Amino acid sequence: MKLCSLVLILFVFCIPSICSGKDYTVTVETGTVRRAGTNADVFIRLTGALGTSSVKHLSNPGRNDFEAGQADTFRITTIDVGDISKIRIHHDNTGFNPGWFLNKVTIVDNDRRRVYVFRCYQWLARDVGDRQISREFFVS
């Protein structure tokens, strides 16, 4: 009976950081090498001490994101993953010249004011390098 009461309490008085979502600011820096930019759709997943987020689409409607030499900033809401240890970032390989040279990803936990930097400096491309369009990076 006590277990049922505990489950009920969790559903009724849900822990805010788990139930209401958490905001992160994600800044993605595209490299300056030739053909570095992409028009493909880009996605990210965060992993931390408390869990792994769902896959989030990085898009600013009306903007041409992920152009060479550009830094693009996105706000995403997901579960609280705790201290972020790694990210997985990928694109869907669509559009003209979908290959992409990713320099760096910076994530700010807006509640905790923690900053996480992921140095990448690699192609995500089917026609360059190791031909991978999905990569995992650990915090620097």
C-alpha positions as CSV (number, residue, x, y, z in Angstrom):
1,M,0.0,0.0,0.0
2,K,2.8,2.4,0.8
3,L,4.3,1.9,-2.7
4,C,1.0,2.8,-4.3
5,S,0.8,6.0,-2.2
6,L,4.3,6.9,-3.2
7,V,3.5,6.4,-6.9
8,L,0.4,8.5,-6.5
9,I,2.3,11.3,-4.8
10,L,4.8,11.4,-7.6
11,F,2.1,11.7,-10.2
12,V,0.2,14.3,-8.3
13,F,3.1,16.4,-7.1
14,C,5.5,15.8,-9.9
15,I,9.1,16.8,-9.5
16,P,9.3,20.1,-11.5
17,S,12.7,19.4,-13.1
18,I,11.5,16.0,-14.4
19,C,7.9,16.9,-15.4
20,S,7.9,20.5,-16.6
21,G,11.0,20.4,-18.8
22,K,14.3,22.2,-18.7
23,D,15.6,24.9,-21.0
24,Y,19.0,24.7,-22.6
25,T,20.7,27.2,-25.0
26,V,22.6,25.4,-27.7
27,T,25.1,27.4,-29.9
28,V,26.5,25.6,-32.9
29,E,29.5,26.9,-34.8
30,T,30.0,25.8,-38.4
31,G,33.6,25.8,-39.7
32,T,35.0,28.0,-42.4
33,V,36.5,25.3,-44.7
34,R,35.2,25.2,-48.3
35,R,31.6,23.8,-48.5
36,A,31.4,23.8,-44.6
37,G,27.8,24.8,-44.4
38,T,24.7,22.6,-44.8
39,N,21.0,22.9,-45.6
40,A,20.3,19.5,-44.1
41,D,18.1,19.3,-41.0
42,V,20.3,19.0,-37.9
43,F,19.4,17.2,-34.7
44,I,21.0,16.8,-31.2
45,R,20.6,14.5,-28.1
46,L,22.0,15.4,-24.7
47,T,23.3,12.8,-22.2
48,G,24.1,13.6,-18.6
49,A,24.2,12.2,-15.0
50,L,20.4,12.1,-14.8
51,G,19.5,10.7,-18.2
52,T,19.3,11.2,-22.0
53,S,17.1,13.7,-23.8
54,S,14.9,12.9,-26.7
55,V,16.3,13.9,-30.1
56,K,15.8,17.7,-30.7
57,H,15.6,19.3,-34.1
58,L,17.8,22.5,-34.3
59,S,16.0,25.1,-36.4
60,N,15.4,28.8,-36.4
61,P,12.4,29.3,-38.7
62,G,13.1,32.0,-41.3
63,R,16.9,31.8,-40.8
64,N,19.5,30.1,-42.9
65,D,21.2,28.1,-40.2
66,F,24.5,26.2,-40.4
67,E,26.3,28.4,-43.0
68,A,30.1,28.5,-43.2
69,G,31.7,30.6,-40.4
70,Q,28.3,31.1,-38.7
71,A,27.3,30.6,-35.0
72,D,23.6,29.7,-34.6
73,T,21.8,29.7,-31.3
74,F,18.8,27.6,-30.4
75,R,16.7,27.1,-27.3
76,I,15.6,23.6,-26.6
77,T,13.4,22.2,-23.8
78,T,13.8,18.6,-22.6
79,I,14.1,16.6,-19.4
80,D,16.8,17.6,-16.9
81,V,19.7,15.5,-17.9
82,G,21.9,16.8,-15.0
83,D,25.6,17.5,-15.7
84,I,26.0,17.0,-19.4
85,S,28.7,14.5,-20.3
86,K,28.2,14.0,-24.1
87,I,26.1,14.9,-27.1
88,R,25.1,13.1,-30.2
89,I,24.6,15.4,-33.2
90,H,23.6,14.4,-36.7
91,H,21.9,15.6,-39.8
92,D,19.5,13.9,-42.3
93,N,21.7,14.3,-45.3
94,T,19.1,16.2,-47.3
95,G,19.5,19.3,-49.5
96,F,22.2,20.4,-51.9
97,N,25.7,19.6,-50.6
98,P,24.4,18.3,-47.3
99,G,27.9,17.7,-45.9
100,W,28.7,19.8,-42.9
101,F,31.9,20.8,-41.1
102,L,31.1,21.3,-37.4
103,N,33.6,23.2,-35.3
104,K,32.0,23.4,-31.8
105,V,28.9,23.1,-29.8
106,T,28.3,25.1,-26.6
107,I,25.4,24.3,-24.3
108,V,24.2,26.5,-21.5
109,D,22.1,25.0,-18.7
110,N,20.0,28.1,-18.2
111,D,18.8,27.2,-14.6
112,R,22.2,26.2,-13.2
113,R,24.2,28.7,-15.4
114,R,26.6,25.9,-16.3
115,V,28.4,26.0,-19.7
116,Y,29.4,22.8,-21.5
117,V,31.8,23.0,-24.5
118,F,32.1,20.2,-27.1
119,R,35.0,20.6,-29.5
120,C,34.2,18.8,-32.8
121,Y,36.3,20.0,-35.8
122,Q,35.1,17.2,-38.0
123,W,33.0,16.6,-41.1
124,L,29.5,15.1,-40.9
125,A,29.3,14.1,-44.5
126,R,28.7,11.0,-46.7
127,D,31.3,12.2,-49.3
128,V,34.2,13.5,-47.1
129,G,36.4,11.9,-44.5
130,D,35.0,8.8,-42.8
131,R,31.6,9.4,-44.3
132,Q,29.7,9.7,-41.0
133,I,26.7,12.0,-40.6
134,S,26.2,11.2,-36.9
135,R,28.8,11.8,-34.2
136,E,29.1,11.6,-30.5
137,F,31.3,14.2,-28.6
138,F,32.3,14.3,-25.0
139,V,32.5,17.5,-22.9
140,S,35.8,19.3,-23.2
